[in-house]
Amino acid sequence: MFDVEKKETERRKQICSRLNFLLVLVFSIFAIVIFRLAYVQIVQGDTYIQEASSKSDKKVPIPALRGSIYDKHGNLIVHSRASFAAVFQEENGMKKADFVSLATRLSTILKNTTKEDLLKKMDVGYHYKDGKIVDVPRQTQKFLEKDLKYDLSEEEIAYLAEHRTELKGVSVVTKPIREYDSKHIAVQAIGYVRPFNVADNQNIEFYRQRKDSYLPNQMVGYDGIERSYEEVLRGENGYRIYQINSKQAILGQIAEAPPKSGHNLYLTIDQRVQMEARDFIKNFLPKLRATGRNASYAKTAYAVAMEVKTGKIVAMVSYPEYDPNIWTSSPDQETYEANQYSFTNGTIRSAPYDVRPKTGKTAQLETYKHPASLVPAGSVIKPATVLMGLSEGTAPYYYSDTGSYQYGGAGDVIRNDSGHIYGPLTPQMAIEKSSNTYMALVGHNLARKYKKNAVPVLQKYMHAFGLGIKTGVDLPGESSGGEDFLVMNKEYGPVAAMVQASFGQQGRYTTMQLAQYTATMANKGVRVRPQIVDRIVDINGNVVRPFKTEVLSVLKESDSYWRIVHQGMAQVASSGTARNAFAGFPYRVAAKTGTSQQDIYVPDSVDFSKKVKWRKYKAINNGVFVSFAPVDNPKLAVAVIVPEGGYGSSSAGLIARAIYDSYEKHVGLGPTDKPYDPATAVPSQEAASGKK
């Protein structure tokens, strides 16, 4: 009995001991947990709160496939194609040494790359400078993909795939790349694309307002049609939503929406006429420099062919041209400098003289020794002067030209070119002979009639023809030209301003303005907007937006006045200064040649941070030409400017004739167009080589 009780007592002690141990163990565990929670909450609470709150969702656009651009007949000029590209996406934990090592190794794998360029493209906060690695600000967010090289070869793709685990953050993806026709069709009018961050850095307002809609390295329109029709061509970006941490590392993808392709553009340009005009200019200018009078520096030319009734631009040449594909991978400094004198569309704004092969400050100083594309219009203004004079009653129907006209003091004398004395003149003959003295009389009479209001009257007529105002062509950066007669009026009074402006020495206009002016003359005062896009089409071929002729203004004048001016311009081509250029042409052409005189002033230094002295360097002659045809039923207007081209009849006039020949061959100057023959289309480089 006693043993049983003793054993029971010992058993209970053991149970109690075990329970006590268990309680101590549980208590200890809870104490540790509570202590840890207290530590996390009290000591590290701010850190964890910050880390938790720093997690965020990032919406990253997926660039849409950019729309294509075609000529009026559907010949492809610009398109986006798929390209295998090497890209870099920074991984967590990568440091300076990793970036440098990666760039160095990739430079041995990716052909025609350098470690310096690759490190810059990786955008990780380091650049090479003078052989040393320096800290620089990041240009884009850390988690974004950075393009390293497009158009990888099969060998490069295979190597990157095989060694992917060794090349942290590097992968091969398919990306759209912009490709321009190798025949260089109207390159300045088409324009080009650059990465969004380049446009953003230039403070282009359009892109600043849409900053959240683009990837920093997404290609956007930077000039020309690519820029004007950015919203149409770009399509609608898709997006991916990522969750990222405070270190900008991706934690996971949450959602994705696919992009929608951009619309396609069909231009009014006929690539057959465009290319034949460009090729004629390319071959003609060296001959002009070798044989032309006062034309030894003629290296540039600008031409616009515009359909009179619709405003459609058939051809637009700004020469010299360049290969816009250089923008695809961002040109290096050497490539940029080699092409910089070709980038600007000289038909709509001032483009510099082509000073190549000179470079640097020598090239910069040389540009001042030559005219840009915006030159005095010269005698091509005379038809407008006659029309204005007839309308205002200041143009005589009979005038005896003595070869000179005095309008002020003894030294204020206007003379005809080469001292010609034309004798009895009608308004038509004054245009045909290009009489400076007749035009000076018209201007002087207007100054007498309107006195201080004479120049505003002149300006009203010039604007009605599209001179001194923007034409409205759908291209960015158009110039309104220069109305130098306003300055002359202010400094010397209305008489001097009106007389000098009457024969074209006080107005500088673009080739596009001269084309619109001539088309307005052919249309008897109806000024239409120049049009370069014919229609916008979606990826299924449906017309999203057609373009119609848009009348901008109407100058109402008597038919008899228009008839007089048209007759005078027709006589220029049949028996006047353009007769040689249009000998044998099957249609009657209305034309006006111009040889604009221009004084060239140069600075003694290109360091404009200091006081610079200017001196007259030389006087030059620019070749200018305007025309339309046929006279009785105008269909095409052509304007040409050849800076330093000498006489307009033997420089710009011959280029205009070549454009008319091409247009007549392919389209026809008759009332209806010739059927389009696909066989006349200029084959693409791929088609010519048999590639698909």
QUIKADA-V356579 format. One record per pair of residues at least 4 apart in sequence whose C-alpha atoms are under 8 Angstrom apart, sorted by sequence separation. I is the first residue (numbers start at 1). J is the second residue. D is the distance in whole Angstrom. If there is no record, write none. Layout:
# QUIKADA-V356579
i = (I;I)
j = (J;J)
d = (D;D)
This chain:
# QUIKADA-V356579
i = (1;2;3;4;5;6;7;8;9;10;11;12;13;14;15;16;17;18;19;20;21;22;23;24;25;26;27;28;29;30;31;32;33;34;35;36;37;38;39;40;41;44;45;46;47;48;49;50;51;70;71;90;94;95;96;97;98;99;100;101;102;103;104;105;106;107;113;114;115;116;117;118;119;120;128;129;138;140;152;153;154;155;156;157;158;159;160;163;164;180;181;186;187;194;195;196;197;198;199;200;203;204;205;206;207;210;214;221;222;223;224;225;226;229;230;231;244;245;270;271;272;273;274;275;276;277;278;279;280;281;282;283;284;285;286;287;288;291;292;307;308;324;326;327;331;332;333;334;335;336;339;345;346;355;358;359;360;361;362;363;364;365;366;367;371;377;381;382;383;384;385;386;387;388;389;390;406;408;415;416;425;426;427;428;429;430;431;435;436;437;438;439;440;441;442;443;444;445;446;447;450;453;454;455;456;457;458;459;460;461;462;463;466;483;484;485;486;487;488;489;490;492;493;494;495;496;497;498;499;500;501;509;510;511;512;513;514;515;516;517;518;519;520;521;523;537;538;557;558;559;560;561;562;563;564;565;566;567;568;569;570;571;572;573;574;575;578;579;608;629;630;646;647;648;649;650;651;652;653;654;655;656;657;658;659;660;661;662;663;664;668;669;677;683;684;685;686;687;38;39;40;70;71;94;107;108;113;119;128;129;152;185;194;199;203;221;222;223;225;244;245;269;287;290;291;306;307;326;331;344;345;346;358;359;389;390;406;407;408;416;425;429;430;446;447;449;462;463;466;473;488;489;492;500;501;509;520;521;537;538;557;571;572;573;574;607;629;630;646;648;649;663;664;668;683;686;687;70;71;107;120;127;128;164;220;221;244;245;289;290;306;307;344;345;389;390;406;407;447;462;463;488;489;500;501;520;537;538;572;573;606;628;629;630;642;645;663;667;668;686;69;70;107;119;120;126;127;160;164;200;220;221;226;243;244;288;289;306;307;344;356;406;407;447;489;520;536;537;572;582;605;628;629;645;667;68;69;70;107;119;120;126;127;199;200;221;242;243;244;288;289;305;306;344;355;405;406;430;446;447;470;488;489;519;520;535;536;537;573;574;604;605;628;629;666;667;68;69;106;119;126;127;221;242;243;289;304;305;306;326;386;404;405;430;459;470;471;488;489;497;535;536;573;574;603;604;628;642;667;68;69;104;105;125;126;160;161;220;242;243;288;289;304;305;341;404;405;469;470;517;535;536;603;604;627;628;642;666;68;104;107;116;125;126;160;161;196;200;242;243;304;305;341;355;404;422;469;470;486;516;535;603;604;626;627;641;67;68;103;106;116;125;160;241;242;303;304;341;342;355;403;404;468;469;485;516;534;535;602;603;626;627;640;66;67;103;125;240;241;242;285;286;303;304;341;354;403;422;467;468;485;516;534;578;601;602;626;640;66;124;220;240;241;285;302;303;341;353;467;468;516;533;574;578;601;602;625;626;65;100;103;123;157;178;240;241;285;302;303;341;352;404;468;485;573;574;578;601;602;624;625;640;103;123;240;301;302;403;485;573;577;600;601;624;625;640;123;239;240;301;302;322;353;403;404;573;599;600;601;624;639;124;196;238;239;300;301;338;353;403;531;570;572;573;599;600;623;624;638;100;196;197;238;239;300;301;338;352;353;402;403;416;417;570;571;572;573;599;600;622;623;99;196;197;238;239;281;300;322;352;353;401;402;416;529;569;570;572;599;600;622;623;195;196;199;237;238;299;320;321;322;351;352;401;402;415;416;485;528;529;569;570;572;598;599;622;623;638;195;196;237;238;320;321;337;350;351;400;401;414;415;484;485;528;529;568;569;597;598;621;622;623;123;195;196;199;214;236;237;319;350;351;400;401;414;483;484;528;529;567;569;597;598;621;622;623;624;625;122;194;195;196;213;235;236;349;350;399;400;401;483;484;527;528;566;597;598;620;621;622;623;624;625;99;121;122;194;195;235;236;349;399;400;482;483;526;527;528;596;597;621;622;623;624;121;122;193;194;235;236;347;398;399;414;481;482;526;527;595;596;620;621;622;623;121;193;194;234;235;318;319;346;398;399;481;482;526;527;595;596;623;624;625;193;194;234;235;318;346;397;398;481;525;526;594;595;596;623;624;625;192;193;233;234;318;397;398;480;481;525;526;594;595;623;624;96;118;191;192;193;232;233;317;396;397;455;480;525;593;594;191;192;232;233;316;396;455;479;524;525;593;594;625;191;192;232;233;395;405;524;525;593;190;191;193;404;524;592;593;636;88;90;190;191;192;193;320;401;403;455;591;592;635;188;189;190;191;192;405;524;591;592;188;189;190;191;401;405;591;635;282;401;407;590;591;277;281;282;524;589;590;633;110;278;399;455;468;589;590;630;274;277;454;458;589;590;629;273;274;278;386;452;468;471;521;588;589;590;110;273;274;452;455;467;471;587;588;589;269;274;304;451;455;470;587;588;268;269;270;271;302;303;451;454;522;587;588;268;269;270;302;386;471;110;268;269;395;396;467;109;269;395;447;448;466;467;383;394;447;466;382;394;109;466;467;394;444;447;465;466;595;90;382;394;443;446;465;595;89;90;300;386;389;465;594;595;89;90;299;300;385;389;392;444;594;89;90;299;379;443;444;465;593;594;89;386;443;465;473;474;593;88;89;382;385;389;442;443;472;473;474;87;88;385;440;441;443;471;472;473;474;87;88;440;443;471;473;87;88;439;440;442;465;593;86;87;464;466;570;85;86;87;440;465;85;86;439;440;464;85;86;439;85;102;566;84;85;86;102;83;84;85;436;83;84;581;83;581;147;388;146;302;578;301;577;581;84;388;581;578;582;140;581;91;384;90;91;384;90;89;88;89;88;587;87;88;86;87;86;87;86;87;185;85;86;84;85;186;407;84;85;185;407;464;84;85;185;464;83;84;464;505;82;83;407;504;505;82;83;82;83;81;82;80;81;80;81;80;81;79;80;78;79;78;79;78;77;78;77;76;143;142;143;522;141;142;143;374;77;518;518;519;522;518;65;515;523;514;522;522;385;519;385;519;518;382;518;381;382;518;381;382;515;381;515;379;380;515;378;379;514;378;189;377;378;512;349;376;377;511;186;348;349;350;376;511;186;188;348;349;376;377;511;186;348;376;377;186;192;349;376;377;188;191;194;375;376;187;193;194;374;375;431;187;192;193;374;375;187;194;374;428;432;184;187;373;427;428;431;432;184;427;430;431;184;428;429;432;433;184;428;432;182;427;428;431;429;428;432;433;180;432;433;180;432;179;178;179;178;63;177;61;63;61;62;61;60;63;188;188;189;92;188;91;350;432;349;431;348;347;348;346;347;348;67;68;346;347;348;67;391;66;67;66;67;65;66;64;65;391;64;390;64;63;64;63;64;387;62;63;387;61;62;61;62;61;62;387;60;61;150;386;59;60;149;59;60;59;60;383;58;59;57;58;57;58;383;57;58;383;56;57;55;56;55;56;55;54;55;54;74;73;51;65;67;70;72;51;64;65;66;67;68;69;70;71;72;62;63;64;65;66;67;68;69;70;71;72;75;62;64;65;66;67;68;69;70;71;72;73;64;67;69;71;72;71;72;71;311;304;303;304;302;306;383;305;306;309;304;308;307;308;380;306;379;380;308;309;379;380;308;379;378;379;311;313;377;378;379;310;311;312;313;378;309;311;312;313;377;378;311;312;376;310;375;376;312;376;375;306;371;370;369;368;369;368;369;368;368;365;310;311;365;310;309;310;365;365;364;380;361;380;228;378;380;228;375;377;227;228;369;225;227;225;224;225;224;223;268;269;268;267;268;267;268;266;267;265;266;267;373;375;265;266;373;265;266;373;265;266;372;264;265;371;263;264;371;263;264;370;263;264;262;263;262;261;189;308;309;294;295;308;309;294;308;307;308;307;308;306;307;305;306;305;306;305;304;305;303;304;303;304;303;302;303;301;302;301;302;301;300;301;300;298;299;298;298;297;298;296;297;295;296;294;295;294;295;294;292;293;294;303;292;293;305;288;292;292;288;281;280;277;280;277;277;276;277;273;276;273;272;273;273;272;272;272;271;272;271;72;183;182;183;181;182;181;73;75)
j = (5;6;7;8;9;10;11;12;13;14;15;16;17;18;19;20;21;22;23;24;25;26;27;28;29;30;31;32;33;34;35;36;37;38;39;40;41;42;43;44;45;48;49;50;51;52;53;54;55;74;75;94;98;99;100;101;102;103;104;105;106;107;108;109;110;111;117;118;119;120;121;122;123;124;132;133;142;144;156;157;158;159;160;161;162;163;164;167;168;184;185;190;191;198;199;200;201;202;203;204;207;208;209;210;211;214;218;225;226;227;228;229;230;233;234;235;248;249;274;275;276;277;278;279;280;281;282;283;284;285;286;287;288;289;290;291;292;295;296;311;312;328;330;331;335;336;337;338;339;340;343;349;350;359;362;363;364;365;366;367;368;369;370;371;375;381;385;386;387;388;389;390;391;392;393;394;410;412;419;420;429;430;431;432;433;434;435;439;440;441;442;443;444;445;446;447;448;449;450;451;454;457;458;459;460;461;462;463;464;465;466;467;470;487;488;489;490;491;492;493;494;496;497;498;499;500;501;502;503;504;505;513;514;515;516;517;518;519;520;521;522;523;524;525;527;541;542;561;562;563;564;565;566;567;568;569;570;571;572;573;574;575;576;577;578;579;582;583;612;633;634;650;651;652;653;654;655;656;657;658;659;660;661;662;663;664;665;666;667;668;672;673;681;687;688;689;690;691;43;44;45;75;76;99;112;113;118;124;133;134;157;190;199;204;208;226;227;228;230;249;250;274;292;295;296;311;312;331;336;349;350;351;363;364;394;395;411;412;413;421;430;434;435;451;452;454;467;468;471;478;493;494;497;505;506;514;525;526;542;543;562;576;577;578;579;612;634;635;651;653;654;668;669;673;688;691;692;76;77;113;126;133;134;170;226;227;250;251;295;296;312;313;350;351;395;396;412;413;453;468;469;494;495;506;507;526;543;544;578;579;612;634;635;636;648;651;669;673;674;692;76;77;114;126;127;133;134;167;171;207;227;228;233;250;251;295;296;313;314;351;363;413;414;454;496;527;543;544;579;589;612;635;636;652;674;76;77;78;115;127;128;134;135;207;208;229;250;251;252;296;297;313;314;352;363;413;414;438;454;455;478;496;497;527;528;543;544;545;581;582;612;613;636;637;674;675;77;78;115;128;135;136;230;251;252;298;313;314;315;335;395;413;414;439;468;479;480;497;498;506;544;545;582;583;612;613;637;651;676;78;79;114;115;135;136;170;171;230;252;253;298;299;314;315;351;414;415;479;480;527;545;546;613;614;637;638;652;676;79;115;118;127;136;137;171;172;207;211;253;254;315;316;352;366;415;433;480;481;497;527;546;614;615;637;638;652;79;80;115;118;128;137;172;253;254;315;316;353;354;367;415;416;480;481;497;528;546;547;614;615;638;639;652;79;80;116;138;253;254;255;298;299;316;317;354;367;416;435;480;481;498;529;547;591;614;615;639;653;80;138;234;254;255;299;316;317;355;367;481;482;530;547;588;592;615;616;639;640;80;115;118;138;172;193;255;256;300;317;318;356;367;419;483;500;588;589;593;616;617;639;640;655;119;139;256;317;318;419;501;589;593;616;617;640;641;656;140;256;257;318;319;339;370;420;421;590;616;617;618;641;656;142;214;256;257;318;319;356;371;421;549;588;590;591;617;618;641;642;656;119;215;216;257;258;319;320;357;371;372;421;422;435;436;589;590;591;592;618;619;641;642;119;216;217;258;259;301;320;342;372;373;421;422;436;549;589;590;592;619;620;642;643;216;217;220;258;259;320;341;342;343;372;373;422;423;436;437;506;549;550;590;591;593;619;620;643;644;659;217;218;259;260;342;343;359;372;373;422;423;436;437;506;507;550;551;590;591;619;620;643;644;645;146;218;219;222;237;259;260;342;373;374;423;424;437;506;507;551;552;590;592;620;621;644;645;646;647;648;146;218;219;220;237;259;260;373;374;423;424;425;507;508;551;552;590;621;622;644;645;646;647;648;649;124;146;147;219;220;260;261;374;424;425;507;508;551;552;553;621;622;646;647;648;649;147;148;219;220;261;262;373;424;425;440;507;508;552;553;621;622;646;647;648;649;148;220;221;261;262;345;346;373;425;426;508;509;553;554;622;623;650;651;652;221;222;262;263;346;374;425;426;509;553;554;622;623;624;651;652;653;221;222;262;263;347;426;427;509;510;554;555;623;624;652;653;126;148;221;222;223;262;263;347;426;427;485;510;555;623;624;222;223;263;264;347;427;486;510;555;556;624;625;656;223;224;264;265;427;437;556;557;625;223;224;226;437;557;625;626;669;122;124;224;225;226;227;354;435;437;489;625;626;669;223;224;225;226;227;440;559;626;627;224;225;226;227;437;441;627;671;319;438;444;627;628;315;319;320;562;627;628;671;149;317;438;494;507;628;629;669;314;317;494;498;629;630;669;314;315;319;427;493;509;512;562;629;630;631;152;315;316;494;497;509;513;629;630;631;312;317;347;494;498;513;630;631;312;313;314;315;346;347;495;498;566;631;632;313;314;315;347;431;516;156;314;315;441;442;513;156;316;442;494;495;513;514;431;442;495;514;431;443;159;516;517;445;495;498;516;517;646;142;434;446;495;498;517;647;142;143;353;439;442;518;647;648;143;144;353;354;439;443;446;498;648;144;145;354;434;498;499;520;648;649;145;442;499;521;529;530;649;145;146;439;442;446;499;500;529;530;531;145;146;443;498;499;501;529;530;531;532;146;147;499;502;530;532;147;148;499;500;502;525;653;147;148;525;527;631;147;148;149;502;527;148;149;502;503;527;149;150;503;150;167;631;150;151;152;168;150;151;152;503;151;152;649;152;650;217;458;217;373;649;373;649;653;157;461;654;653;657;216;657;168;461;168;169;462;169;169;169;170;170;669;170;171;170;171;171;172;172;173;271;172;173;172;173;274;495;173;174;274;496;553;174;175;275;554;174;175;555;596;174;175;499;596;597;175;176;176;177;176;177;176;177;177;178;178;179;178;179;178;179;179;180;180;180;181;181;181;248;248;249;628;248;249;250;481;185;626;627;628;631;628;176;626;634;626;634;637;502;636;503;637;637;502;638;502;503;639;503;504;637;504;638;503;504;639;503;504;639;504;316;504;505;639;477;504;505;639;315;477;478;479;505;640;316;318;478;479;506;507;641;317;479;507;508;318;324;481;508;509;321;324;327;508;509;321;327;328;508;509;565;322;327;328;509;510;323;330;510;564;568;321;324;510;564;565;568;569;322;565;568;569;323;567;568;571;572;324;568;572;323;568;569;572;571;571;575;576;324;576;577;325;577;325;325;328;328;214;328;213;215;214;215;215;215;218;343;344;345;249;345;249;510;592;510;592;510;510;511;510;511;512;232;233;511;512;513;233;557;233;234;234;235;234;235;234;235;561;235;561;236;236;237;237;238;561;237;238;562;237;238;238;239;239;240;565;239;240;329;565;239;240;329;240;241;241;242;565;241;242;241;242;242;243;568;243;244;569;243;244;243;244;244;245;245;245;246;246;266;266;245;259;261;264;266;246;259;260;261;262;263;264;265;266;267;258;259;260;261;262;263;264;265;266;267;268;271;259;261;262;263;264;265;266;267;268;269;270;262;265;267;269;270;270;271;271;516;511;511;512;511;515;592;515;516;519;515;519;519;520;592;519;592;593;522;523;593;594;523;594;594;595;528;530;594;595;596;528;529;530;531;596;528;530;531;532;596;597;531;532;596;531;596;597;534;598;598;530;600;600;600;600;601;601;602;602;603;602;548;549;603;549;549;550;605;606;606;624;606;625;474;624;626;475;622;624;475;476;617;474;476;475;475;476;476;476;531;532;532;532;533;533;534;533;534;533;534;535;641;643;534;535;642;535;536;643;536;537;643;536;537;643;536;537;644;537;538;644;538;539;538;539;539;539;475;628;634;620;621;634;635;621;635;635;636;636;637;636;637;636;637;637;638;638;638;639;638;639;639;640;640;640;641;640;641;641;642;642;642;643;643;642;643;643;644;644;645;644;645;644;645;644;645;645;646;646;645;646;647;656;646;647;659;645;650;651;651;655;655;655;658;658;659;659;662;659;662;662;662;663;666;666;680;681;681;682;682;534;684;684;685;684;685;685;676;681)
d = (6;6;6;6;6;6;6;6;6;6;6;6;6;6;6;6;6;6;6;6;6;6;6;6;6;6;6;6;6;6;6;6;6;6;6;6;6;6;5;5;4;6;6;6;6;6;6;6;7;5;5;7;6;6;6;6;6;6;6;6;6;6;7;7;6;7;7;6;6;6;6;6;7;8;5;6;8;7;6;6;6;6;6;6;6;6;6;6;7;7;7;6;6;7;7;6;6;6;7;6;8;6;6;7;6;7;6;8;7;5;6;6;6;6;6;7;6;6;6;6;6;6;6;6;6;6;6;6;6;6;8;7;6;6;6;6;5;8;7;5;8;8;7;6;6;6;6;6;6;6;7;6;6;8;6;5;6;6;6;6;7;7;7;8;7;7;6;6;6;6;6;6;6;6;6;6;7;5;6;6;5;6;6;6;6;6;7;7;6;6;6;6;6;6;6;6;6;6;6;5;5;7;6;6;6;7;6;6;6;7;6;5;7;8;6;6;6;6;6;4;8;6;6;6;6;6;6;6;8;7;6;6;6;6;6;6;6;6;6;6;6;6;6;6;7;6;5;7;7;6;6;6;6;6;6;6;6;6;7;7;6;5;4;7;7;5;6;6;6;7;5;8;6;5;5;6;7;6;6;6;6;6;6;6;6;6;6;6;5;4;7;7;7;6;6;6;6;6;8;7;6;5;7;7;8;8;7;8;4;7;6;8;7;6;7;4;5;7;8;5;7;7;8;8;8;6;5;6;6;8;8;5;5;7;5;5;8;6;8;7;6;8;5;8;7;7;5;6;6;8;7;5;7;6;5;7;5;8;5;7;7;6;6;5;5;8;5;6;7;6;7;6;5;6;6;5;7;4;7;5;7;6;6;7;8;4;4;7;5;6;6;6;8;7;4;8;6;6;8;7;6;8;8;6;7;5;4;6;6;5;8;6;6;8;8;6;7;5;6;7;6;5;5;7;6;6;5;8;7;6;7;8;8;6;5;6;4;4;7;5;7;4;8;5;7;5;6;5;7;8;6;7;6;7;5;8;6;7;5;6;8;6;7;7;6;8;7;5;7;7;6;6;6;8;6;5;6;6;6;8;7;7;5;7;7;7;5;7;8;7;6;8;5;7;7;8;8;5;7;8;5;7;6;7;5;6;7;6;7;8;6;7;5;8;8;6;8;5;8;8;8;5;6;8;6;6;4;7;8;5;7;8;8;6;5;8;8;7;6;6;7;8;8;5;8;5;6;8;5;8;6;6;6;6;6;6;6;8;4;5;7;7;5;8;7;8;8;8;4;7;6;6;6;6;4;7;4;8;7;7;4;4;8;8;5;6;7;7;5;8;6;5;7;6;6;8;5;7;7;6;6;7;5;7;5;7;6;6;5;7;6;6;5;8;7;8;5;7;5;7;7;8;6;7;5;8;6;8;8;5;7;8;6;7;6;6;4;7;6;6;7;8;5;6;8;5;8;6;7;6;7;7;8;7;5;6;6;7;7;8;6;6;7;8;6;6;8;6;7;8;7;8;6;8;8;8;7;4;6;8;5;7;6;6;4;8;5;6;6;6;7;6;5;6;7;7;7;6;7;6;6;7;6;6;8;6;7;6;7;5;7;7;7;8;5;8;5;8;6;4;8;7;7;6;8;5;6;6;6;7;7;5;5;7;5;8;8;7;5;5;7;6;8;6;7;6;8;6;6;7;5;7;5;6;5;7;7;6;6;5;8;6;7;5;7;8;4;6;4;7;6;6;7;6;8;8;4;8;8;5;7;5;7;5;6;6;6;5;7;6;5;6;8;6;6;5;7;8;5;5;5;7;6;7;7;6;5;8;4;7;6;5;7;6;6;8;5;7;5;8;4;5;7;5;6;7;8;6;6;7;5;7;5;6;6;7;5;4;6;8;6;6;6;5;5;5;8;6;6;8;4;6;8;8;5;7;5;8;4;7;5;7;6;5;6;5;8;6;7;5;5;5;7;8;7;8;5;6;6;7;7;6;6;6;7;7;6;7;5;7;5;7;4;8;7;7;6;6;5;7;7;7;5;7;8;5;8;5;6;5;8;7;7;7;6;5;7;7;3;6;8;6;6;7;6;6;6;6;5;7;8;8;5;4;6;5;7;5;8;8;5;5;8;5;8;5;7;6;6;6;6;5;5;8;6;5;7;7;6;5;6;6;6;6;8;8;6;8;6;7;6;5;7;8;6;8;8;4;8;5;7;6;6;7;7;7;7;7;8;6;6;6;8;5;7;8;8;7;5;8;8;5;8;4;7;6;8;6;7;7;6;8;5;6;6;8;8;8;7;7;7;5;6;8;5;5;6;8;7;8;6;6;6;6;6;7;7;8;4;8;8;7;7;5;7;8;8;8;6;7;5;8;8;6;7;6;8;6;6;7;7;7;6;8;5;7;7;7;5;7;7;8;7;7;8;6;5;6;8;6;7;6;7;7;6;7;5;6;8;7;7;7;7;7;6;6;6;6;5;8;6;7;8;7;8;8;8;6;4;7;6;8;7;6;6;6;8;8;6;7;8;5;6;8;6;7;6;5;5;8;7;8;8;6;7;5;6;6;7;6;7;7;7;6;8;7;5;5;8;6;7;7;6;8;7;5;6;8;8;7;7;8;8;6;5;6;8;7;7;5;6;6;5;7;5;7;5;7;6;8;6;6;6;7;7;8;8;8;6;5;7;6;5;8;8;7;8;6;7;6;7;5;7;5;5;7;7;5;7;8;7;7;7;7;6;5;8;7;7;7;5;7;6;7;7;5;5;7;7;6;7;6;4;7;7;6;6;7;8;6;5;6;6;5;6;7;8;7;8;8;8;7;5;8;6;6;8;7;5;7;6;7;6;7;8;8;6;8;5;5;5;7;5;8;6;7;7;6;6;6;5;7;7;6;7;7;5;7;8;6;6;7;8;7;5;6;7;7;5;6;6;7;6;5;8;8;7;6;6;5;6;5;6;6;5;5;7;4;7;6;6;7;6;6;7;5;6;6;5;8;6;6;6;7;8;8;7;7;7;6;6;7;8;7;7;7;8;7;6;8;6;8;8;6;6;7;8;7;6;8;6;7;6;5;6;5;7;5;6;5;6;4;7;5;5;8;7;7;7;6;8;8;6;8;6;6;6;7;5;5;7;6;6;6;6;5;6;8;6;8;4;6;7;8;7;5;7;7;7;8;6;7;8;7;7;8;6;8;8;8;6;6;5;7;7;7;7;6;5;6;7;8;8;7;6;6;6;6;7;8;4;5;7;7;8;7;8;8;8;6;7;5;7;6;7;6;8;8;7;7;7;7;7;6;8;6;7;7;6;6;7;6;5;7;8;8;6;8;6;6;7;8;5;6;8;7;8;6;8;5;7;5;7;5;7;7;6;6;7;7;6;7;6;8;5;5;7;6;5;7;7;6;5;6;5;4;7;7;5;6;8;7;6;5;8;6;6;4;8;6;5;7;6;5;6;6;8;4;7;7;6;6;7;6;6;7;5;6;6;5;7;8;8;8;7;8;6;7;5;7;6;4;7;6;6;6;5;7;7;6;5;5;5;5;5;5;5;5;8;6;5;6;8;5;6;6;6;6;6;7;7;7;7;5;6;6;8;6;8;6;6;6;7;7;8;7;8;8;6;5;8;8;5;8;7;6;7;7;6;5;7;4;5;7;6;7;7;6;7;7;6;6;6;4;8;4;5;5;6;7;5;6;6;8;8;7;8;7;8;7;7;7;6;8;7;7;6;5;8;8;8;7;8;5;8;8;7;6;7;7;7;7;7;7;6;6;7;7;8;6;7;8;7;6;5;8;6;7;7;7;5;6;6;4;5;6;5;7;6;7;7;7;8;5;8;6;6;6;5;8;7;6;6;6;7;5;7;6;6;8;5;7;7;6;8;7;7;8;8;7;8;6;7;7;5;6;5;4;6;6;6;7;5;6;6;4;6;7;7;5;6;7;4;6;7;7;5;6;7;5;6;7;7;7;8;6;5;6;5;8;8;6;8;7;5;7;5;5;8;6;8;8;7;7;8;8;8;8;7;7;7;7;7;7;6;8;8;7;7;6;8;6;8;8;7;6;8;7;8;7;7;7;8;7;6;8;8;8)
